[in-house]
Amino acid sequence: MSQKVREYYQRDFRKDFFTAPELDRAFGYALAEHMAELIRDFGEPVLLELGGGSGVLAYDVLSYFREKEPELFERLRYYIYDFSPTLIDIQRKRLKDFEGKVFWCEHLFPFEGVVFSNEFFDCLPVHVVKEGKELFVKNGQEVWLELEDERVKEMLKRMGYEGLSQIVEVCVDCVEFLRELSKNLIGGYHLVIDYGYTSQELYRFPEGTVLGYRSHRVEKNPLKSQKPVDITAHVNFSVLEEYGKDFGLERVYLKSMRDFLLESSAFVQELEILGFSQEPEDIERFSRLKTMLLSMGDRFRVLLQRALSSNS
């Protein structure tokens, strides 16, 4: 991973935004239930989470395995790939009940199991291009210069985006990281959960998808901000699929997060129990689950890729 990306993940403001795992444990339970089936036949499976955030997802996933899949829990090892000293400290404190089961790493390593992420790829840097020009920022002003990066040109050509008269974001780091990941995934799966689109949906974003967040609020002009800001862009899942084929990663499915959650018996059971409860805490949890399904359900996608063979 590039040094710039590593520096981004070391910034402390990344702890200031909410993701689905923060809304309710049912999200982590649904993910754990699915991954249990994926790793059941591995002798000593590894679960590798990319970007551990506050550690709440790791806590919920491990709690599910300890309670529902004790035999698998004993065999698996859980790794968190992260660079932020502040966040790693938060994660260690939250996961103290799982000491000896959770490990941290700053570099990928050969393993069998599942590497997964929730809102990881959207944080990788993108090239913003339109009709042969690329956007740069100089002294707080937007400047469009002739596109010179051959990697970006190749991706635009391969994806069929060259003739488009709209803004297109090209994430070279997404492809390079996917390449690195595939080399280390000896056997198993790559699971991505993020907000994004496919090539067929690109027309919906004529001005691109780059957004900035600071203190839970949208920054209208994130590229001009003089303060630290979380800049994100929607994930192009078609790119992950297309280049994944080069790296020996076969698509198993791509679906909405709503469909993914509603196919989980663990999630549906929580939904049904909470729906009949009159307890204030349960009513609040039920509202958060509806937020996952309604507000986030279509914007977020779930991609599962399978490693066809050893990619080392």
C-alpha positions as CSV (number, residue, x, y, z in Angstrom):
1,M,0.0,0.0,0.0
2,S,1.3,3.5,-0.9
3,Q,2.8,5.7,1.8
4,K,0.1,8.3,1.3
5,V,-2.6,5.8,2.0
6,R,-0.7,4.6,5.1
7,E,-0.5,8.2,6.3
8,Y,-4.3,8.6,5.8
9,Y,-5.0,5.6,7.9
10,Q,-2.8,7.0,10.7
11,R,-5.0,10.1,11.0
12,D,-7.1,10.2,14.1
13,F,-10.1,11.9,12.5
14,R,-11.0,8.5,11.0
15,K,-12.6,7.6,14.4
16,D,-15.1,10.4,14.0
17,F,-17.6,8.8,11.6
18,F,-20.1,6.0,12.0
19,T,-20.4,2.9,10.0
20,A,-23.0,0.0,10.0
21,P,-21.2,-2.0,12.7
22,E,-21.6,1.0,15.1
23,L,-25.4,0.9,14.5
24,D,-26.1,-2.5,15.9
25,R,-24.4,-5.9,16.6
26,A,-26.8,-7.6,14.2
27,F,-24.6,-6.4,11.3
28,G,-21.6,-8.2,12.8
29,Y,-23.6,-11.3,13.6
30,A,-24.9,-11.5,10.0
31,L,-21.3,-11.1,8.7
32,A,-20.0,-13.7,11.1
33,E,-22.8,-16.2,10.2
34,H,-21.9,-16.0,6.6
35,M,-18.1,-16.2,7.1
36,A,-18.6,-19.3,9.3
37,E,-19.9,-21.2,6.3
38,L,-17.0,-20.0,4.2
39,I,-14.3,-21.1,6.5
40,R,-15.8,-24.2,8.0
41,D,-13.6,-26.6,6.0
42,F,-10.3,-24.8,6.7
43,G,-8.1,-26.3,9.4
44,E,-6.8,-23.1,10.9
45,P,-8.7,-20.3,9.2
46,V,-7.7,-16.7,9.3
47,L,-10.2,-13.8,9.4
48,L,-8.4,-10.7,8.2
49,E,-10.2,-7.4,8.7
50,L,-9.0,-4.4,6.6
51,G,-9.2,-1.3,8.7
52,G,-10.5,-2.1,12.2
53,G,-12.1,1.2,13.0
54,S,-13.3,1.3,16.6
55,G,-13.0,-2.5,16.9
56,V,-16.8,-3.0,17.3
57,L,-17.1,-5.2,14.2
58,A,-14.3,-7.4,15.4
59,Y,-16.0,-7.7,18.8
60,D,-19.3,-8.6,17.3
61,V,-17.9,-11.1,14.9
62,L,-15.8,-12.8,17.6
63,S,-18.7,-12.8,20.0
64,Y,-20.9,-14.6,17.5
65,F,-18.3,-17.2,16.9
66,R,-17.6,-17.7,20.6
67,E,-21.3,-18.2,21.3
68,K,-22.7,-19.9,18.1
69,E,-19.6,-21.6,16.6
70,P,-17.3,-22.6,19.5
71,E,-15.5,-25.3,17.6
72,L,-14.7,-22.8,14.8
73,F,-13.8,-20.1,17.3
74,E,-11.1,-22.3,18.8
75,R,-9.5,-22.9,15.4
76,L,-9.6,-19.4,13.9
77,R,-7.3,-16.5,14.2
78,Y,-8.4,-12.9,13.8
79,Y,-6.1,-10.2,12.3
80,I,-6.7,-6.5,12.0
81,Y,-4.8,-4.7,9.2
82,D,-4.4,-1.1,10.5
83,F,-1.9,1.7,10.8
84,S,-3.4,4.2,13.3
85,P,-1.8,4.0,16.7
86,T,-4.8,5.7,18.2
87,L,-7.3,3.3,16.7
88,I,-5.2,0.3,17.4
89,D,-5.2,1.3,21.1
90,I,-9.0,1.7,21.0
91,Q,-9.3,-1.7,19.4
92,R,-7.0,-3.4,21.9
93,K,-9.1,-2.0,24.8
94,R,-12.4,-3.0,23.2
95,L,-11.1,-6.5,22.4
96,K,-9.4,-7.3,25.7
97,D,-11.8,-10.2,26.3
98,F,-10.3,-11.9,23.2
99,E,-6.7,-11.6,24.1
100,G,-4.7,-14.3,22.4
101,K,-7.3,-14.6,19.6
102,V,-6.8,-11.2,17.9
103,F,-3.6,-9.9,16.3
104,W,-2.5,-6.8,14.4
105,C,-0.5,-6.4,11.2
106,E,0.7,-3.6,9.0
107,H,1.6,-5.9,6.1
108,L,-0.3,-8.7,4.4
109,F,0.9,-12.2,4.8
110,P,0.1,-15.6,3.2
111,F,-3.0,-17.2,4.7
112,E,-6.2,-19.2,4.1
113,G,-9.6,-17.9,5.2
114,V,-11.5,-14.7,4.5
115,V,-10.2,-11.2,4.1
116,F,-13.0,-8.7,4.5
117,S,-13.7,-5.0,4.8
118,N,-16.4,-2.6,5.6
119,E,-15.9,0.9,4.2
120,F,-12.2,0.4,3.4
121,F,-11.9,0.8,-0.4
122,D,-13.9,4.0,-0.4
123,C,-11.1,5.7,1.5
124,L,-8.4,4.9,-1.1
125,P,-7.3,7.9,-3.2
126,V,-8.8,8.4,-6.7
127,H,-7.9,10.3,-9.9
128,V,-10.7,12.6,-10.9
129,V,-10.8,12.8,-14.7
130,K,-13.1,14.2,-17.4
131,E,-12.7,14.2,-21.2
132,G,-8.9,13.6,-21.2
133,K,-8.1,16.0,-18.3
134,E,-7.4,15.4,-14.6
135,L,-8.4,17.5,-11.6
136,F,-5.8,19.0,-9.4
137,V,-5.9,21.5,-6.5
138,K,-3.4,24.4,-6.4
139,N,-3.6,27.1,-3.8
140,G,-7.1,26.1,-3.0
141,Q,-8.2,26.4,-6.6
142,E,-9.3,23.5,-8.9
143,V,-7.1,23.1,-12.0
144,W,-7.8,20.7,-14.9
145,L,-4.7,19.5,-16.6
146,E,-4.0,17.1,-19.5
147,L,-4.2,13.5,-18.3
148,E,-0.7,12.0,-18.3
149,D,-0.8,9.0,-15.9
150,E,-0.6,5.9,-18.2
151,R,-2.1,3.7,-15.5
152,V,-5.3,5.8,-15.4
153,K,-5.5,5.9,-19.2
154,E,-5.2,2.1,-19.3
155,M,-8.0,1.7,-16.8
156,L,-10.3,4.1,-18.6
157,K,-9.7,2.2,-21.8
158,R,-10.2,-1.3,-20.3
159,M,-13.4,-0.3,-18.5
160,G,-14.8,1.4,-21.6
161,Y,-14.9,4.9,-20.0
162,E,-12.8,6.8,-22.5
163,G,-15.6,8.4,-24.5
164,L,-17.7,9.5,-21.5
165,S,-18.5,13.2,-21.1
166,Q,-18.8,13.1,-17.4
167,I,-16.5,13.0,-14.4
168,V,-15.0,9.5,-13.7
169,E,-13.0,8.6,-10.6
170,V,-10.2,6.1,-11.2
171,C,-8.8,4.3,-8.2
172,V,-5.4,2.9,-9.1
173,D,-4.6,2.1,-5.5
174,C,-7.7,-0.1,-5.4
175,V,-6.3,-2.3,-8.1
176,E,-2.8,-2.4,-6.7
177,F,-4.1,-3.3,-3.3
178,L,-6.3,-6.0,-4.8
179,R,-3.2,-7.4,-6.6
180,E,-1.2,-7.5,-3.3
181,L,-4.1,-9.0,-1.5
182,S,-4.6,-11.8,-4.0
183,K,-0.9,-12.8,-3.8
184,N,-1.3,-13.5,-0.1
185,L,-4.8,-15.2,-0.2
186,I,-3.6,-18.7,-0.7
187,G,-7.1,-20.1,-0.4
188,G,-10.4,-18.6,0.6
189,Y,-12.5,-15.5,-0.1
190,H,-12.4,-11.7,-0.4
191,L,-15.5,-10.0,1.0
192,V,-16.1,-6.3,0.4
193,I,-18.9,-4.2,1.9
194,D,-19.0,-0.6,0.8
195,Y,-21.1,2.1,-0.9
196,G,-20.6,2.1,-4.6
197,Y,-21.8,1.3,-8.1
198,T,-21.2,-0.7,-11.2
199,S,-20.3,0.4,-14.7
200,Q,-24.0,0.3,-15.7
201,E,-24.8,2.8,-13.0
202,L,-22.0,5.3,-13.7
203,Y,-24.4,7.6,-15.5
204,R,-26.1,8.3,-12.1
205,F,-23.0,10.3,-11.0
206,P,-22.3,12.8,-13.8
207,E,-20.4,15.1,-11.3
208,G,-18.6,12.2,-9.6
209,T,-18.9,10.9,-6.1
210,V,-16.1,12.5,-4.1
211,L,-17.4,13.7,-0.7
212,G,-15.9,15.0,2.5
213,Y,-16.9,14.4,6.1
214,R,-15.8,16.2,9.2
215,S,-17.4,15.9,12.6
216,H,-20.2,13.8,11.1
217,R,-21.1,16.6,8.6
218,V,-20.7,16.8,4.8
219,E,-18.0,19.2,3.5
220,K,-19.3,20.8,0.4
221,N,-15.9,21.5,-1.0
222,P,-13.6,18.9,0.5
223,L,-10.7,19.4,-2.0
224,K,-10.5,23.1,-0.8
225,S,-10.8,22.4,2.9
226,Q,-7.9,23.8,5.0
227,K,-8.7,21.4,7.9
228,P,-8.3,17.6,8.1
229,V,-11.3,16.0,6.4
230,D,-12.3,12.5,5.6
231,I,-12.5,12.4,1.7
232,T,-14.2,9.4,0.2
233,A,-15.4,8.2,-3.2
234,H,-17.9,5.5,-4.1
235,V,-16.3,2.2,-4.9
236,N,-16.5,1.0,-8.5
237,F,-17.3,-2.7,-8.0
238,S,-17.0,-3.4,-11.7
239,V,-13.3,-2.5,-11.5
240,L,-12.8,-4.8,-8.5
241,E,-14.5,-7.6,-10.5
242,E,-12.7,-7.0,-13.8
243,Y,-9.2,-6.7,-12.3
244,G,-9.9,-9.4,-9.8
245,K,-10.1,-11.9,-12.7
246,D,-6.5,-11.0,-13.6
247,F,-5.4,-11.8,-10.0
248,G,-7.2,-15.2,-9.7
249,L,-10.3,-13.8,-7.9
250,E,-13.5,-15.2,-9.2
251,R,-16.8,-13.4,-8.5
252,V,-19.2,-15.4,-6.4
253,Y,-21.9,-12.7,-6.1
254,L,-22.5,-9.0,-6.0
255,K,-25.7,-7.9,-4.2
256,S,-27.2,-5.1,-2.2
257,M,-26.5,-4.9,1.5
258,R,-30.3,-5.2,2.1
259,D,-30.4,-8.5,0.3
260,F,-27.3,-9.7,2.2
261,L,-28.8,-8.9,5.6
262,L,-32.3,-10.3,4.8
263,E,-30.7,-13.5,3.7
264,S,-29.1,-13.9,7.2
265,S,-31.1,-15.8,9.7
266,A,-29.1,-14.1,12.5
267,F,-30.1,-10.7,11.3
268,V,-33.8,-11.6,10.6
269,Q,-34.1,-13.2,14.0
270,E,-32.9,-10.0,15.7
271,L,-35.3,-8.0,13.5
272,E,-38.3,-10.1,14.4
273,I,-37.5,-10.2,18.2
274,L,-37.1,-6.4,18.3
275,G,-40.1,-5.8,16.2
276,F,-42.4,-7.3,18.8
277,S,-40.7,-5.7,21.9
278,Q,-42.0,-2.6,23.6
279,E,-38.8,-2.0,25.6
280,P,-37.4,1.5,24.8
281,E,-33.9,0.1,24.1
282,D,-35.3,-2.6,21.7
283,I,-37.4,0.0,19.9
284,E,-34.3,2.1,19.4
285,R,-32.4,-0.9,18.1
286,F,-35.2,-1.8,15.7
287,S,-35.0,1.7,14.3
288,R,-31.3,1.3,13.7
289,L,-31.8,-2.0,11.9
290,K,-34.4,-0.3,9.6
291,T,-31.8,2.4,8.9
292,M,-29.4,-0.3,7.7
293,L,-32.1,-1.8,5.4
294,L,-33.7,1.3,4.1
295,S,-31.2,4.2,4.2
296,M,-28.1,2.1,3.6
297,G,-29.5,-1.1,2.0
298,D,-29.3,0.0,-1.6
299,R,-26.3,2.4,-1.5
300,F,-24.1,-0.3,0.0
301,R,-23.1,-3.4,-2.0
302,V,-21.5,-6.7,-0.9
303,L,-19.0,-8.4,-3.2
304,L,-17.7,-11.9,-2.6
305,Q,-14.7,-13.2,-4.6
306,R,-13.1,-16.6,-4.4
307,A,-9.4,-17.3,-4.8
308,L,-9.2,-19.9,-7.5
309,S,-5.8,-21.2,-6.6
310,S,-2.5,-20.2,-4.9
311,N,-1.7,-16.7,-6.1
312,S,1.8,-16.6,-4.6
